[in-house]
């Protein structure tokens, strides 16, 4: 997937337009380099099973706590 920085709002938020449709809004502080409008990115998403499992366990624990309330 490819995306380009369409604009940077208030110096805090980068709005990227995705080739093929769509938009991503990402805080500028997430990047470890200086951004500018018109900058292109190759975007790749990788599943993170460890984080997913941890999140699911947390949700299940909260559900159990809610269901066990008197």
Secondary structure in CASP SS format (residue, H / E / C, confidence):
PFRMAT SS
TARGET T0000
AUTHOR 0000-0000-0000
METHOD secondary structure of the structure
MODEL  1
X C 1.00
X E 1.00
X E 1.00
X E 1.00
X E 1.00
X E 1.00
X E 1.00
X E 1.00
X E 1.00
X C 1.00
X C 1.00
X C 1.00
X E 1.00
X E 1.00
X E 1.00
X E 1.00
X E 1.00
X E 1.00
X C 1.00
X C 1.00
X C 1.00
X C 1.00
X E 1.00
X E 1.00
X E 1.00
X E 1.00
X E 1.00
X H 1.00
X H 1.00
X H 1.00
X C 1.00
X C 1.00
X C 1.00
X C 1.00
X C 1.00
X C 1.00
X C 1.00
X C 1.00
X C 1.00
X E 1.00
X E 1.00
X E 1.00
X C 1.00
X C 1.00
X C 1.00
X C 1.00
X C 1.00
X C 1.00
X H 1.00
X H 1.00
X H 1.00
X H 1.00
X H 1.00
X H 1.00
X H 1.00
X H 1.00
X H 1.00
X H 1.00
X H 1.00
X H 1.00
X H 1.00
X H 1.00
X H 1.00
X H 1.00
X H 1.00
X H 1.00
X H 1.00
X C 1.00
X C 1.00
X C 1.00
END
